[in-house]
Amino acid sequence: MVGMSLRSWVAVGALAVASGTLVRLSLELGVPALRMLGFWCLVAIGLLAARAAARSQERAARRELAAVLARLGEEAGVRIAPAPGGPAGNSAGGMPPDGDPTRSTEGDAVTVIGPAAVGVLVWDGVADYARGPLVRRRLKRLAARAQALAAEAGRRAEAAGVAVPVRGAAVLLRRRPRPEEQAVLPVPLLNPEGVGAWVASALVRGEGLAARDRRLLLLALGATGEREAADGPVGAPAGVGD
């Protein structure tokens, strides 16, 4: 039961004591219903443990995704910004106010500004074992959200006078992309470990933006401050925008 909070441990302890007590009373009093209640206490313990494991897996995947984004900022010259539609750090944005890329996955979406294009990543913790129409609808909503946020990022870039390709992608934190699911979705399905390759092919390769356009784009998408805007295209690799 790795990853359980103190409150969960207290609940598990209470349920374990209750289960043992109920089973003992069932034997002493000859009441089968008490033994059944004790059994359901054990079921509740299992559910708490499964929930804790799921949360632990999602936190690990978020950390891996944040590490990938931070590494891309250092190696590929990309910048991380909040997803369009909300300030940094809330449910619509990825970057916290302190601009730390390792905390960029605290929300559920983020904007990745590459030298040649802009990408919007959204993510979800749907489990790998999940099946059926509910999962398909959930993935379709995730893809639609990626498209909507990418369209909004494109509108912001256009309003700033910058013509740049904007692409969306969906990251599955606890599920392997399946070919049959990818075939009916309009955006790529990725795992955290695949984000780097997608960014390299979709956002880095190609003709880089001019220095002035990159500065305008960073400002329009909330990835830079006034000092950085004055100093130049922070994070751009050598030769980009020249």
LUMKEDREN-201721 format. One line per field, with one value per residue (C-alpha): residue number from 1; x, y, z; residue in three letters. Coordinates in Angstrom, 2 decimals, padded with zeros to 5 digits, m for minus. Layout:
<filos>
ropa: [NUM_...] $
u: [X_...] $
v: [Y_...] $
w: [Z_...] $
zati: [ALA_...] $
</filos>
This chain:
<filos>
ropa: [1_2_3_4_5_6_7_8_9_10_11_12_13_14_15_16_17_18_19_20_21_22_23_24_25_26_27_28_29_30_31_32_33_34_35_36_37_38_39_40_41_42_43_44_45_46_47_48_49_50_51_52_53_54_55_56_57_58_59_60_61_62_63_64_65_66_67_68_69_70_71_72_73_74_75_76_77_78_79_80_81_82_83_84_85_86_87_88_89_90_91_92_93_94_95_96_97_98_99_100_101_102_103_104_105_106_107_108_109_110_111_112_113_114_115_116_117_118_119_120_121_122_123_124_125_126_127_128_129_130_131_132_133_134_135_136_137_138_139_140_141_142_143_144_145_146_147_148_149_150_151_152_153_154_155_156_157_158_159_160_161_162_163_164_165_166_167_168_169_170_171_172_173_174_175_176_177_178_179_180_181_182_183_184_185_186_187_188_189_190_191_192_193_194_195_196_197_198_199_200_201_202_203_204_205_206_207_208_209_210_211_212_213_214_215_216_217_218_219_220_221_222_223_224_225_226_227_228_229_230_231_232_233_234_235_236_237_238_239_240_241_242] $
u: [000.00_002.68_001.67_m001.14_m001.70_m001.85_m005.62_m005.83_m003.64_m005.91_m008.97_m007.34_m006.45_m009.97_m011.46_m009.07_m010.02_m013.71_m013.39_m011.71_m014.22_m017.20_m015.88_m015.23_m018.71_m020.19_m018.55_m019.48_m023.09_m023.81_m024.91_m023.74_m024.59_m021.76_m019.27_m020.57_m020.03_m016.49_m015.94_m017.11_m014.62_m011.88_m013.29_m013.11_m009.45_m008.76_m010.49_m008.47_m005.26_m006.19_m007.01_m003.70_m001.82_m003.57_m002.70_000.89_001.15_m000.34_002.02_004.99_003.80_003.35_006.88_008.21_006.33_007.59_011.16_010.77_009.49_012.33_014.89_013.38_013.73_017.44_018.21_015.73_015.16_011.41_009.49_006.69_003.64_000.18_m002.44_m004.73_m007.80_m006.47_m003.66_m000.67_m001.14_m004.91_m006.76_m006.43_m002.77_000.43_003.12_003.15_003.89_007.54_008.13_009.69_009.39_009.56_006.19_004.64_002.31_000.33_m002.63_m004.04_m002.65_000.39_001.62_004.99_006.55_009.16_011.50_009.31_005.80_003.59_002.06_m000.63_m000.43_m003.38_m003.25_m005.48_m005.07_m007.46_m006.33_m004.78_m007.29_m010.32_m012.48_m015.77_m017.71_m017.11_m013.35_m013.81_m015.94_m013.39_m010.57_m012.67_m013.29_m009.56_m008.74_m011.41_m009.93_m006.47_m007.90_m009.81_m006.79_m004.58_m007.11_m007.11_m003.30_m003.41_m005.83_m003.54_m000.53_m002.50_m003.62_000.07_000.79_002.72_001.97_002.99_001.71_m000.14_m000.63_m002.38_m001.58_m002.99_m000.78_m002.07_m000.47_m001.56_m002.55_m000.71_m002.05_m003.95_m003.94_m007.72_m008.13_m005.55_m007.25_m010.45_m008.87_m007.72_m004.65_m001.68_m001.92_001.35_002.86_005.14_008.24_007.06_006.57_010.20_010.13_006.84_008.12_011.31_009.43_006.39_007.72_011.49_012.17_011.50_012.16_012.59_010.74_012.40_013.69_011.01_008.19_009.45_009.48_005.94_004.83_006.36_004.57_001.25_001.28_002.53_005.93_008.13_008.34_009.20_012.92_013.08_011.10_013.62_016.65_015.65_014.31_015.26_015.65_016.03_018.87_021.77_020.84_017.05_015.50_018.64] $
v: [000.00_002.41_006.05_005.99_009.11_009.14_009.51_006.40_004.43_005.43_004.35_001.01_000.43_001.21_m001.07_m003.89_m003.62_m003.46_m006.51_m008.59_m007.48_m008.28_m011.74_m012.52_m011.34_m013.42_m016.54_m015.70_m014.68_m016.95_m014.08_m014.66_m011.08_m009.81_m012.00_m010.57_m007.03_m008.01_m009.28_m005.96_m004.17_m006.20_m005.25_m001.58_m002.03_m003.44_m000.52_001.98_000.20_000.17_003.86_004.64_002.61_004.47_007.83_006.76_005.67_008.96_011.02_009.06_009.60_013.33_013.53_011.72_014.09_017.12_015.81_015.36_018.93_020.29_018.35_019.61_023.17_022.58_020.51_021.52_025.14_024.84_026.96_025.84_028.06_027.69_026.15_028.80_029.66_030.00_031.41_029.28_026.74_026.20_023.35_024.95_025.85_023.95_026.39_027.58_031.26_030.57_029.19_025.93_023.43_020.47_021.61_022.08_019.07_020.25_021.12_018.99_020.80_022.79_024.73_023.77_026.45_025.04_026.81_025.92_025.25_025.32_022.28_021.89_018.78_017.56_014.49_012.06_009.24_006.70_003.22_000.75_m001.96_000.26_m000.83_m000.05_002.93_005.09_004.97_005.77_008.79_009.91_009.72_011.60_014.38_014.49_014.80_017.47_019.44_019.24_020.54_023.34_024.53_024.32_026.42_029.02_029.11_029.62_032.52_034.15_033.76_035.19_038.15_038.81_038.81_035.52_032.77_029.49_025.90_024.83_021.16_019.26_015.92_013.81_012.14_009.00_008.81_005.27_003.71_002.46_003.98_001.39_001.44_001.13_004.13_006.20_005.44_007.29_010.25_013.47_014.02_011.78_009.62_009.61_008.23_010.47_008.76_009.50_013.23_014.08_012.35_014.02_017.47_016.90_015.89_018.18_021.36_021.52_020.35_022.78_026.42_028.36_031.55_034.91_036.38_039.11_036.64_034.30_037.10_038.11_034.49_033.98_037.09_036.14_032.66_033.73_032.05_035.07_038.26_041.81_041.38_038.27_039.97_042.81_040.56_038.26_034.77_033.04_029.30_029.27_027.10_028.63_029.64_029.73_033.02_034.39] $
w: [000.00_m001.12_m001.41_001.15_003.20_007.00_006.81_004.62_007.02_009.91_007.91_007.05_010.70_011.83_009.20_010.13_013.79_012.89_010.63_013.32_015.93_013.74_012.85_016.52_017.53_014.73_016.17_019.76_019.08_016.14_013.88_010.27_009.27_011.47_009.62_006.35_007.64_008.61_005.07_003.62_005.84_004.17_000.76_001.77_002.74_m000.71_m002.39_m000.36_m001.28_m005.00_m004.89_m003.20_m005.82_m008.64_m007.11_m006.65_m010.30_m011.51_m009.35_m010.71_m014.30_m013.65_m012.26_m015.32_m017.64_m015.72_m015.97_m019.74_m020.11_m018.00_m020.04_m023.29_m022.01_m021.51_m024.60_m027.29_m026.43_m025.82_m023.35_m021.04_m020.54_m019.01_m021.23_m022.75_m020.76_m017.23_m015.08_m014.17_m011.45_m011.74_m013.40_m016.83_m016.66_m016.21_m015.10_m011.49_m010.78_m009.94_m013.44_m012.24_m015.13_m012.74_m011.34_m014.79_m014.48_m011.46_m013.69_m016.51_m019.56_m020.63_m023.66_m025.15_m027.33_m029.68_m032.07_m035.08_m033.71_m030.62_m028.95_m026.31_m024.14_m022.10_m019.90_m018.10_m015.58_m017.12_m016.10_m018.51_m017.59_m018.31_m021.24_m022.90_m024.26_m021.19_m021.80_m025.50_m024.66_m022.08_m024.63_m027.20_m024.67_m023.94_m027.64_m028.08_m025.21_m026.80_m030.06_m028.35_m026.37_m029.46_m031.39_m028.60_m028.58_m032.35_m031.97_m029.40_m031.68_m034.60_m032.49_m031.75_m035.47_m035.45_m037.96_m036.34_m036.52_m033.36_m032.58_m029.82_m028.20_m025.37_m022.76_m021.04_m017.61_m016.71_m020.03_m023.10_m026.34_m028.36_m032.19_m032.36_m030.07_m031.91_m035.23_m034.26_m032.46_m034.18_m031.96_m031.08_m027.96_m026.03_m022.86_m020.77_m022.16_m025.72_m025.26_m026.01_m029.39_m030.30_m029.35_m031.33_m034.48_m034.23_m032.58_m033.03_m036.56_m039.35_m040.03_m036.81_m036.00_m036.38_m033.12_m033.04_m033.75_m031.04_m028.48_m029.45_m029.25_m025.80_m024.55_m026.17_m024.61_m021.18_m021.32_m020.67_m018.67_m019.60_m018.97_m021.13_m023.87_m023.90_m023.78_m026.62_m027.29_m024.06_m024.44_m028.21_m029.44_m031.27_m034.81_m034.21_m035.23_m036.85] $
zati: [MET_VAL_GLY_MET_SER_LEU_ARG_SER_TRP_VAL_ALA_VAL_GLY_ALA_LEU_ALA_VAL_ALA_SER_GLY_THR_LEU_VAL_ARG_LEU_SER_LEU_GLU_LEU_GLY_VAL_PRO_ALA_LEU_ARG_MET_LEU_GLY_PHE_TRP_CYS_LEU_VAL_ALA_ILE_GLY_LEU_LEU_ALA_ALA_ARG_ALA_ALA_ALA_ARG_SER_GLN_GLU_ARG_ALA_ALA_ARG_ARG_GLU_LEU_ALA_ALA_VAL_LEU_ALA_ARG_LEU_GLY_GLU_GLU_ALA_GLY_VAL_ARG_ILE_ALA_PRO_ALA_PRO_GLY_GLY_PRO_ALA_GLY_ASN_SER_ALA_GLY_GLY_MET_PRO_PRO_ASP_GLY_ASP_PRO_THR_ARG_SER_THR_GLU_GLY_ASP_ALA_VAL_THR_VAL_ILE_GLY_PRO_ALA_ALA_VAL_GLY_VAL_LEU_VAL_TRP_ASP_GLY_VAL_ALA_ASP_TYR_ALA_ARG_GLY_PRO_LEU_VAL_ARG_ARG_ARG_LEU_LYS_ARG_LEU_ALA_ALA_ARG_ALA_GLN_ALA_LEU_ALA_ALA_GLU_ALA_GLY_ARG_ARG_ALA_GLU_ALA_ALA_GLY_VAL_ALA_VAL_PRO_VAL_ARG_GLY_ALA_ALA_VAL_LEU_LEU_ARG_ARG_ARG_PRO_ARG_PRO_GLU_GLU_GLN_ALA_VAL_LEU_PRO_VAL_PRO_LEU_LEU_ASN_PRO_GLU_GLY_VAL_GLY_ALA_TRP_VAL_ALA_SER_ALA_LEU_VAL_ARG_GLY_GLU_GLY_LEU_ALA_ALA_ARG_ASP_ARG_ARG_LEU_LEU_LEU_LEU_ALA_LEU_GLY_ALA_THR_GLY_GLU_ARG_GLU_ALA_ALA_ASP_GLY_PRO_VAL_GLY_ALA_PRO_ALA_GLY_VAL_GLY_ASP] $
</filos>
